[in-house]
Amino acid sequence: MPSPDPTTTAGQIDLPKTLDHSHATALRPLIEALRGKPVNLNAQDCDHLGGAGAELLLAAYAEWADADVPFAIQNMSEKFVAGVSCLGLQQTALFQEGTTE
C-alpha cells in the first residue's frame, strides 16, 4: 500500500486522498510534530473520511483547543463533507470552521 505522502508546510498538512485507519496512523506523527503550533489541514483532495481518520482529527482538535492553539480544516472536498455527514459529525465545531469547496 502506498504511503499517503501529505505535504507539510509551515503548519499546513494536505490530507491524503483516503483518510482511513492506515493513513491515519501515518498522519498522526505529522500532526504531533506540530504540537503547540497552529495547524491548517487541507482536505481539498481527501475523498474518503473513515472513522479512524475522524477520530484522529477530533482528538488532535481537542488537544489544540485545550492549549488554545488554532487547529482548522480548510478546503473540504464534497466527498470529505459527505464522509463527515455519514459519520454524524456535521455539527462538530472542527468540521464547521473550514471552507467547503
N, C-alpha and C positions, 0 to 999 in steps of 0.2 A: 504494500500500500504506500503510495507517495506521501511525503510529508506535506502539511498544509502550506508551508512556505509563506507565512504572513510577513508583510513588510513593517518594520518598526522604525519610525522616525519621530524624534522629539515628543514622545508621549502618545504617538498615534500608532495604532495597530490595525492592519487590514485583516478582518476576519476571513477565515478560509471559506471556500465555496460550500463545504459541508461542515457544520459545527455539531458533530456527534461525539460520542464518548472518546474515540481515539484522537480526534482532532482537539477536543477539549483538554485532553491530557498533554498534548504538545503545546497548546496555547497557554496553559497555566503558568509555566515558568516565565514566559514573556510578560505576562501581566504582573507577576510577582516582582520581576526585576524593576518595575516602575513604582513599587510601593512608596507612598509618600509624595508622589508627583502626580499632577493632573494627567488623566488618561482620556483619550478620544478613540473610540473604536469605530472603524469604518465598516459598515455592514452592506455596502453597495453591491458587492459580488457574492454575498452569502445567500445561497438558495435553499438551505435547509438548516433549521434550528431544532436540534434534538433536546431531549430532557437534560442530558448531562451538560450540554453546552449552555442551556438556560441556567442550570444550577450554578455553573462556574461564574457566569456573568452576574447573577444575583448575589452570590456570596462575595465576589470582588466589590460590587457596588456597595454592599452593606459595610464592608471594611473601609472603603474610601469615604463613605458618608460618616462613619463613626470618627474618622480622622479629619473630617471637614475639608476633604480634598476633592476637587471636581472629577467626576467619572461619568462619561456620556457615550451614548451610541449615536452615530450620525449616519446619514445617507442610507437608511434602512431600505433594502430592496422589497418589492412587493411580496416575494416568496418568504423573506425573513419576517415581514409583518404577519403573513398568513401563519407562519410557524408560531409566532408569539400568540396569535389568536387561538390556534389549535391547542396550545398548552394552557390557555385561560389566563394569560399574563398581560393582556392588553391594558388593564387598569393599573399595572405596576409602574411606579414613577420612572424607573430606569428606561422603560420602553416608550415613554411619552416624551422624553426630553430631547431625543434626536430628531432630525428631519427625515421625512419619508420621501423617497423618490419613486 
